[in-house]
Amino acid sequence: MEATTHIEQALAAAIESVTVPGCPPRLAEAVRHAVLPGGARVRPRLCLAVAAACGQPDSPAAMAAAVAIELLHCASLVHDDLPCFDDAPLRRGLPSVHRAFSEPLAILVGDALIILAFEHLARSLADQPTLLAPILLTISRSVGMPHGITAGQAWECESEVRVEDYHRAKTGSLFTAATASGALAVGSDVAAWSLVGDKIGEAYQVADDLRDVAASVQELGKPVGRDAVLNRPSAAGELGIDGAIAKLRSLVAEAIEAIPDCPGRAQFAEVLKAEARRILPKELAQRAGAWM
């Protein structure tokens, strides 16, 4: 069974553990809507890929971290789509949570998913306190202050921001948490894998900026052209499309170079290349050239 199937099953089980009789029915339905339509699951797959590269493809601790990270990512999307931020009508090709269920419920869904992420970690790693503490700290830092998702969203409220700072917090932080947590789960070199996550996260955000200017709504599953409309920092806006593609190529190469020695190093490098091909619109992938 491939990793994505395991992740979907684990996410569904985590949600079912709290959407029990007595839970407000519309809240339960909205939580499922936010998580279970399914996205690319890039971050949890990355966490599991690190554990697999280090020789432990079936690590329960890595799966616990992967699920928590995806729940936090989904929470961030729900909040990001709110009228006070993007006011996005679509997410993953479906109505965003606030459009489908109301703004108050969307706020509560995001809050509930944040809490569920940490509850799931505590429940899954209760008998492994030496793992729970560092994984909990790593993941919580990725969503809080000063450099996590919360800070990334807050940069949108500032009059001046460097694209690198914005990308590192808004997107890169959870990628770093994914690689670091995968390494922690199997006792590998956390610092080395964190560097890999840094590069992957920055590359992913550059690719996302490119998709915002070059992809269709059908490809993206959400509105396009939002960075320009909302005056957000963007690699494509700052560097141009060709410059952003060059930046992406460089970051993918740096991420591959940073992979530490491990049994699955070559396979992990191929995973990164495949992911880079997947996230770019076809036309831009062709322009990206040899690294694809």
C-alpha positions as MATLAB code, in Angstrom:
seq = 'MEATTHIEQALAAAIESVTVPGCPPRLAEAVRHAVLPGGARVRPRLCLAVAAACGQPDSPAAMAAAVAIELLHCASLVHDDLPCFDDAPLRRGLPSVHRAFSEPLAILVGDALIILAFEHLARSLADQPTLLAPILLTISRSVGMPHGITAGQAWECESEVRVEDYHRAKTGSLFTAATASGALAVGSDVAAWSLVGDKIGEAYQVADDLRDVAASVQELGKPVGRDAVLNRPSAAGELGIDGAIAKLRSLVAEAIEAIPDCPGRAQFAEVLKAEARRILPKELAQRAGAWM';
ca = [
       0.000    0.000    0.000;
       1.479    3.335   -1.046;
       2.189    6.148    1.406;
      -0.687    8.367    0.255;
      -3.236    5.643    1.024;
      -1.782    5.170    4.506;
      -1.908    8.925    5.071;
      -5.554    9.184    3.974;
      -6.520    6.332    6.281;
      -4.645    7.855    9.216;
      -6.205   11.290    8.629;
      -9.689    9.770    8.471;
      -9.054    7.854   11.707;
      -7.831   11.001   13.473;
     -10.957   12.884   12.433;
     -13.260   10.023   13.373;
     -11.735   10.031   16.859;
     -13.283   13.458   17.522;
     -16.351   13.570   15.266;
     -18.243   11.303   17.640;
     -21.835   11.472   18.937;
     -22.205   14.730   20.853;
     -19.993   16.696   18.448;
     -21.942   19.476   16.639;
     -22.919   17.808   13.343;
     -22.121   20.751   11.058;
     -18.732   21.238   12.710;
     -17.966   17.556   12.123;
     -19.087   17.833    8.489;
     -17.052   20.990    7.944;
     -13.906   19.405    9.426;
     -14.259   16.457    7.054;
     -14.787   18.872    4.157;
     -11.582   20.720    5.066;
      -9.370   17.633    5.248;
     -10.808   14.666    3.421;
     -11.358   15.938   -0.131;
      -7.628   15.317   -0.289;
      -4.804   17.427   -1.599;
      -1.365   16.401   -2.771;
      -0.366   15.546    0.834;
       3.122   16.782   -0.024;
       4.214   17.511    3.552;
       3.192   14.203    5.155;
       4.596   12.255    2.201;
       7.857   14.131    2.654;
       7.964   13.240    6.348;
       7.453    9.557    5.578;
       9.935    9.695    2.691;
      12.665   10.899    5.068;
      11.996    7.985    7.433;
      12.012    5.580    4.484;
      15.254    7.047    3.117;
      16.808    6.425    6.525;
      15.771    2.767    6.379;
      12.516    2.832    8.378;
       9.579    3.042    5.941;
       6.986    1.933    8.511;
       7.797    4.237   11.431;
       4.666    4.860   13.575;
       6.259    8.017   14.993;
       6.850    9.391   11.493;
       3.217    8.667   10.586;
       1.995   10.447   13.729;
       4.082   13.485   12.827;
       2.941   13.330    9.199;
      -0.731   13.357   10.183;
      -0.258   16.231   12.628;
       1.577   18.279   10.001;
      -1.163   17.733    7.401;
      -3.897   18.659    9.891;
      -2.034   21.890   10.631;
      -1.601   22.566    6.927;
      -5.338   22.069    6.353;
      -6.091   24.412    9.255;
      -3.887   27.065    7.697;
      -5.727   26.749    4.373;
      -9.116   27.177    6.039;
      -7.947   30.344    7.775;
      -6.075   31.588    4.695;
      -9.271   31.378    2.622;
     -11.302   33.521    5.058;
     -12.745   36.854    3.880;
     -10.329   38.764    6.123;
      -7.398   37.250    4.194;
      -7.914   35.839    0.668;
     -11.707   35.504    0.555;
     -11.120   32.507   -1.690;
     -14.247   30.823   -3.082;
     -12.504   27.541   -3.947;
     -10.030   25.153   -2.385;
      -8.971   21.888   -4.037;
     -11.691   22.434   -6.624;
     -14.477   22.581   -4.021;
     -16.144   25.489   -2.209;
     -13.858   26.771    0.547;
     -15.031   26.012    4.074;
     -16.374   29.490    4.789;
     -18.352   29.461    1.522;
     -19.768   26.001    2.190;
     -20.438   26.285    5.919;
     -20.190   29.983    6.972;
     -17.367   32.145    8.222;
     -17.911   31.417   11.949;
     -17.732   27.668   11.342;
     -14.615   28.074    9.188;
     -12.829   29.857   12.030;
     -13.845   27.069   14.407;
     -12.768   24.373   11.926;
      -9.295   25.872   11.681;
      -9.040   26.091   15.457;
     -10.306   22.527   15.893;
      -7.777   21.127   13.414;
      -4.889   22.861   15.174;
      -5.951   21.319   18.466;
      -6.544   17.912   16.868;
      -3.032   17.916   15.421;
      -1.430   18.169   18.844;
      -3.988   15.842   20.439;
      -3.145   13.247   17.796;
       0.576   13.586   18.498;
       0.038   13.236   22.244;
      -2.162   10.174   21.804;
       0.078    8.473   19.251;
       3.378    9.053   21.072;
       2.183    8.818   24.676;
       4.360    5.760   25.282;
       7.413    7.393   23.637;
       8.002   10.582   25.659;
      11.584   10.905   24.434;
      10.198   11.257   20.907;
       7.041   13.189   21.760;
       8.802   16.193   23.279;
      11.202   17.011   20.404;
       8.650   16.268   17.675;
       6.046   18.374   19.468;
       8.505   21.248   19.807;
       9.621   21.000   16.171;
       6.083   21.030   14.804;
       4.770   23.712   17.163;
       7.601   26.040   16.160;
       6.614   25.573   12.527;
       3.137   26.983   13.105;
       3.779   29.673   15.714;
       6.049   32.650   16.259;
       8.508   33.976   15.275;
       9.037   31.993   12.053;
       6.041   29.679   11.643;
       2.818   29.824    9.636;
       1.282   32.397   11.974;
       4.218   34.724   11.372;
       3.980   34.061    7.645;
       0.342   35.124    7.608;
       1.209   38.167    9.718;
       3.829   39.291    7.178;
       0.909   39.912    4.819;
      -0.249   42.585    7.261;
       3.080   44.465    7.210;
       3.893   47.350    4.889;
       7.315   45.924    3.998;
       8.519   42.333    3.817;
      11.344   40.435    2.137;
      10.107   37.661   -0.141;
      12.549   35.231    1.507;
      11.226   35.934    5.015;
       7.628   35.607    3.850;
       8.252   32.336    2.006;
      10.290   30.833    4.828;
       7.530   31.399    7.369;
       4.358   31.020    5.310;
       5.354   27.894    3.416;
       8.861   26.711    4.264;
       8.311   26.207    7.979;
       6.029   23.175    7.597;
       8.358   21.592    5.040;
      11.230   21.959    7.491;
       9.041   20.451   10.208;
       8.225   17.543    7.906;
      11.833   16.600    7.158;
      13.011   17.283   10.722;
      10.169   15.244   12.241;
      10.829   12.362    9.876;
      14.469   12.420   10.957;
      13.579   12.679   14.650;
      11.199    9.734   14.370;
      13.994    7.414   13.216;
      16.975    8.899   15.053;
      18.622   10.492   12.013;
      20.527   13.786   11.602;
      17.884   16.434   12.299;
      20.018   19.442   11.344;
      20.951   17.974    7.967;
      17.385   16.995    7.118;
      16.105   20.396    8.302;
      18.314   22.046    5.686;
      16.764   19.802    3.042;
      13.315   20.881    4.230;
      14.310   24.550    4.099;
      15.292   24.235    0.448;
      12.238   22.163   -0.501;
       9.912   24.619    1.215;
      11.401   27.601   -0.569;
      11.287   25.734   -3.884;
       7.657   24.824   -3.347;
       6.697   28.443   -2.678;
       8.530   29.643   -5.790;
       6.652   26.987   -7.768;
       3.394   28.100   -6.175;
       4.123   31.698   -7.185;
       4.709   30.493  -10.740;
       1.476   28.521  -10.739;
      -0.391   31.598   -9.557;
       0.607   33.450  -12.729;
       0.718   30.585  -15.230;
      -1.731   27.847  -14.189;
      -5.473   27.612  -14.790;
      -8.150   27.436  -12.108;
      -8.713   23.818  -13.150;
      -5.037   22.926  -12.618;
      -4.751   24.781   -9.324;
      -8.156   24.037   -7.819;
      -8.332   27.600   -6.495;
      -8.377   31.133   -7.949;
      -5.264   32.262   -9.846;
      -3.634   35.671  -10.022;
      -4.235   36.300   -6.330;
      -0.698   37.441   -5.503;
      -0.996   40.445   -7.800;
      -4.543   41.254   -6.683;
      -3.592   41.118   -3.010;
      -0.180   42.751   -3.548;
       1.647   39.843   -1.971;
       5.384   39.171   -2.155;
       6.000   36.808   -5.075;
       9.085   35.291   -6.645;
       7.412   35.443  -10.053;
       6.549   39.104   -9.556;
      10.017   39.993   -8.273;
      12.140   37.884  -10.639;
       9.880   37.363  -13.636;
       8.847   33.921  -14.860;
      12.248   32.945  -16.278;
      14.033   34.269  -13.201;
      11.687   32.360  -10.898;
      12.196   29.161  -12.905;
      15.971   29.612  -12.571;
      15.534   30.140   -8.828;
      13.434   26.986   -8.602;
      16.025   24.948  -10.487;
      18.728   26.192   -8.147;
      16.710   25.372   -5.019;
      15.884   21.843   -6.202;
      19.572   21.240   -6.924;
      20.529   22.612   -3.495;
      17.924   20.408   -1.796;
      19.282   17.319   -3.547;
      22.854   18.271   -2.683;
      21.868   18.689    0.976;
      20.414   15.172    1.359;
      22.597   13.449    3.956;
      24.146   10.045    3.376;
      21.491    7.393    3.990;
      20.350    4.111    2.442;
      17.678    5.794    0.309;
      19.542    8.939   -0.740;
      19.236    8.343   -4.497;
      15.574    7.390   -4.246;
      14.811   10.489   -2.158;
      16.497   12.666   -4.795;
      14.191   11.158   -7.423;
      11.202   11.914   -5.212;
      12.218   15.588   -5.129;
      12.624   15.727   -8.909;
       9.244   14.070   -9.438;
       7.595   16.488   -7.029;
       9.130   19.437   -8.866;
       7.703   18.132  -12.149;
       4.278   17.642  -10.580;
       3.844   21.088   -9.058;
       4.690   23.112  -12.169;
       2.198   23.713  -14.984;
       3.183   21.619  -18.011;
       4.298   24.582  -20.095;
       6.605   25.851  -17.359;
       7.933   22.363  -16.645;
       9.088   22.185  -20.271;
      10.779   25.572  -19.937;
      12.508   24.426  -16.732;
      14.588   22.032  -18.781;
      17.075   19.343  -17.794;
      16.437   19.160  -14.038;
      12.957   17.845  -14.802;
];
